[in-house]
Amino acid sequence: MPDHSNLKIWHNGELINWNDATIHVMSHVVHYGSSVFEGMRCYQTGNDSAVFRLRDHVQRLLNSCKIYRMECPYAEDQLQDAVLETIRFNQLKSCYVRPIIFRGYGQFGVNPLGNPLETYIAVWEWGKYLGMEALEQGVDVCISSWNRFAPNTLPALAKAGGNYLNSQLVKMEAVANRYQEGVALDVHGYISEGSGENIFIVLNNVVHTPPLTASILPGITRDSVITIAKDLGYEVVETMLPREILYVADEVFFTGTAAEITPVRSVDHVAVGRGRRGPVTEQLQKEFFNYVEGKKQDRFGWLTPVYSSSDKPALKGN
Ligand code: PPE
């Protein structure tokens, strides 16, 4: 990891040094994966910066808490303010934002209820998730031999730390076989999602994506792309998709906060379309970046300004 020691991390209402944000090895989360978290991005928008869909990310975080019976001590607007404060304090123009709430150090044993909740918000500059070239050239992926978890096992709607053990298996298998990413099927054999991305398929100019019932994380980028695609006049269908549609699709792409919109150029060594980014993907990418970077009017209310909305001094160096 690059040196982040100059950054401050928000912890239970205070800003602390990056290097002081440590926990005890006997914390509940270390043994049992009891955390919920978010990932959002702050983009530079002309003279200001803005967090993309801050409210929706905070709401998903609070939903994850609710599913796991975590009583978050902070209200929605307090968490939103905390995110903005952390970015401002660190004077970042663009960054990734990782709020995390977990069961800390208290009682030992599976029962989580005797452990205090700890809330942290870290911010740092995080570049392109699947490599520099990925956004233009696309990535090579495989279908994973690992399925996404079955309904009523690990709740897929929660963005919980423990869920990412499944993602790690998918990712490690893909990387071991020299793919950039793996796509998991659900337990019924339908397409679910990548280890850290939702997936879209373009076939005959219709945009398809698996529904929430396919054990996916309800991605906020996914929702944004559905909105943008419909706005551009595309038909968008949320439906169970068989594996082989990936081999005959005109275009395939991933969506996610970290991955943004990343084209998929091959699946299991079968070229997708012409084996490079397709025109619909390119159009959606362009439109997406226009919105997140504030180049297009914020018609959907997706941007929360970071600096101009505050009484704090404006960002230096802009
Ligand atoms: N599915 C999974 C499993 C997932 O982890 C993500 C985000 C998504 C879909 C897309 O969701 P959204 O970001 O709301 O559009 N993965 C986050 C973490 C990646 C990581 O390696 O850490 C992210 O993209 O921030």
Residues whose N, C-alpha, C, O or C-beta is under 5 A from the ligand:
A	BS01	PPE	G39 E193 G194 S195 G196 E197 N198 L217 P218 G219 I220 T221 R222 T255 G256 T257 A258 A259
